[in-house]
Amino acid sequence: MFKPFENGSESHAIHDLTLENQEDCVSIYGNLQLTKDQAGLQAAKALQAFLNAVVSALENEDNLPEKIDRQDEQEIENPFL
């Protein structure tokens, strides 16, 4: 797993859920089903550990702004259509 908000080119997956790291943002997208079994427990713990790391990184930031301005992602046309 990567350290949140450091080295903005890393990503990690928990099943079909993608955790993507950038220096000013962490994106979480996809699908994750937490089943009532050992596999579900392991996936839930992995997600919990990651979110705890994100919260910790934010809490340890000295000058955390109220809100940052981020440029919207530009949608590009699919060249295969």
VENVEN-V505680 format. One line per field, one symbol per residue. phi: phi as a letter, one per 40 degrees, with the letter a starting at -180 (. if undefined). psi: psi as a letter, one per 20 degrees, with the letter a starting at -180 (. if undefined). A space follows every 10 residues. Layout:
phi->???
psi->???
This chain:
phi->.ccdgbfcbb aabbfccbbb bbcbabbbah bbbcccaccc cccccccccc cccccccccc ccbcccabcb cccccbcccc c
psi->qrpqjqmkjq qqqodjppop prhjqpppqb popoqmahgh gggghggggg hhhggggghi pgmorgpqpq pqpppqpoii .
